[in-house]
């Protein structure tokens, strides 16, 4: 692996060791949207793309569909029913990275909605969660 490839791998990680580099179960919808907006997501690149990884590992195993809302001037809303279908479309450049980020972000927010509801009912546990520190 050359230095350029190493830098791309490092840039591509959404790491827990950096608070803004990972999605936490106690993140608000606003925080999740911001993190996905800022996430590394190279156009037409499927492998090593953390947003595509989240679609593969988080969204599709738990949902039967990834729905992406887009303005009609950019093709209108689109839905994917498998990771393979998403990957093929993205690799062809038929889906903009920002649209992918918004779609995956919204799906993750939906997946974490029960956690958000739990913390609303048990705010003392949310405070305990926020007090946890990264140890490495």
C-alpha positions in Angstrom: 0.0 0.0 0.0 1.4 3.4 -0.9 1.3 6.5 1.2 -1.6 7.9 -0.8 -3.6 4.7 -0.2 -2.9 4.9 3.5 -4.0 8.5 3.7 -7.3 7.6 1.9 -7.8 4.7 4.4 -7.2 7.0 7.4 -9.5 9.8 5.9 -12.1 7.2 5.1 -12.6 5.9 8.6 -15.4 7.1 10.8 -13.5 6.4 14.0 -14.7 6.2 17.6 -11.5 7.7 18.8 -12.6 11.0 17.4 -16.0 12.0 18.8 -17.2 13.6 15.5 -15.9 10.7 13.5 -18.4 8.0 14.7 -22.1 7.7 15.1 -23.0 7.1 18.7 -26.3 5.6 19.8 -27.1 8.7 21.9 -26.5 11.1 19.0 -29.4 13.4 18.2 -30.9 13.4 14.7 -29.2 16.7 14.0 -25.8 15.4 15.1 -26.2 12.3 12.9 -27.1 14.5 9.9 -24.1 16.7 10.5 -21.7 13.7 10.8 -23.0 12.2 7.5 -22.8 15.5 5.8 -19.1 15.8 6.7 -18.3 12.1 6.1 -15.8 11.0 3.6 -17.7 9.7 0.6 -15.8 9.7 -2.7 -17.9 9.8 -5.8 -18.3 6.5 -7.7 -16.2 4.7 -5.1 -17.9 1.7 -3.3 -15.0 -0.1 -1.6 -13.5 1.8 1.3 -16.4 4.3 1.4 -17.6 4.5 5.0 -21.1 5.7 3.9 -21.5 2.7 1.6 -20.2 0.5 4.5 -22.9 1.9 6.7 -25.5 1.1 4.1 -24.2 -2.4 3.8 -23.7 -3.1 7.5 -26.5 -1.1 9.1 -29.2 -0.2 6.8 -29.8 -3.2 4.5 -29.6 -5.9 7.3 -32.4 -4.1 9.2 -34.5 -2.5 6.5 -35.8 -3.8 3.2 -35.3 -0.5 1.5 -33.1 2.6 1.4 -35.2 5.5 0.3 -33.4 8.7 -0.9 -35.3 11.9 -1.4 -33.9 14.1 -4.2 -35.3 17.2 -6.0 -37.0 16.3 -9.3 -34.3 18.3 -11.1 -31.8 15.7 -9.9 -33.9 12.7 -10.9 -36.5 12.7 -8.0 -36.7 10.3 -5.2 -35.2 6.9 -5.6 -35.4 3.6 -3.6 -33.0 0.7 -3.4 -34.0 -2.7 -2.3 -30.6 -4.3 -2.0 -27.0 -3.2 -1.3 -25.9 -4.6 -4.6 -28.4 -2.4 -6.5 -27.2 0.6 -4.5 -23.5 -0.2 -5.1 -24.1 -0.6 -8.9 -25.9 2.7 -9.2 -23.4 4.6 -7.1 -20.4 3.1 -8.9 -21.9 4.3 -12.2 -22.1 7.9 -10.8 -25.9 7.8 -11.0 -26.3 8.8 -7.4 -24.6 11.9 -6.0 -22.5 11.5 -2.8 -24.5 14.1 -0.9 -27.8 12.3 -1.8 -26.2 9.0 -0.5 -25.1 10.6 2.7 -28.6 12.1 3.3 -30.3 8.9 2.6 -28.1 6.7 4.7 -28.2 9.3 7.5 -32.0 9.4 7.5 -32.1 5.6 7.6 -29.7 5.4 10.5 -31.8 8.1 12.3 -34.8 5.9 11.8 -33.0 2.8 13.1 -31.9 4.6 16.2 -35.3 6.1 16.9 -36.1 3.5 19.6 -32.9 4.4 21.4 -33.8 8.1 21.3 -37.2 7.3 22.8 -35.6 5.2 25.5 -33.3 8.0 26.5 -36.2 10.5 26.6 -37.9 8.2 29.1 -34.7 7.6 31.1 -32.7 10.8 30.9 -30.5 9.6 33.8 -29.2 6.8 31.7 -28.4 9.3 28.9 -26.3 11.3 31.4 -24.4 8.1 32.4 -23.8 7.4 28.7 -22.5 10.9 28.0 -20.1 10.6 31.0 -18.4 7.6 29.4 -14.9 8.4 28.1 -12.8 6.9 25.4 -10.0 4.9 26.9 -7.6 4.5 24.1 
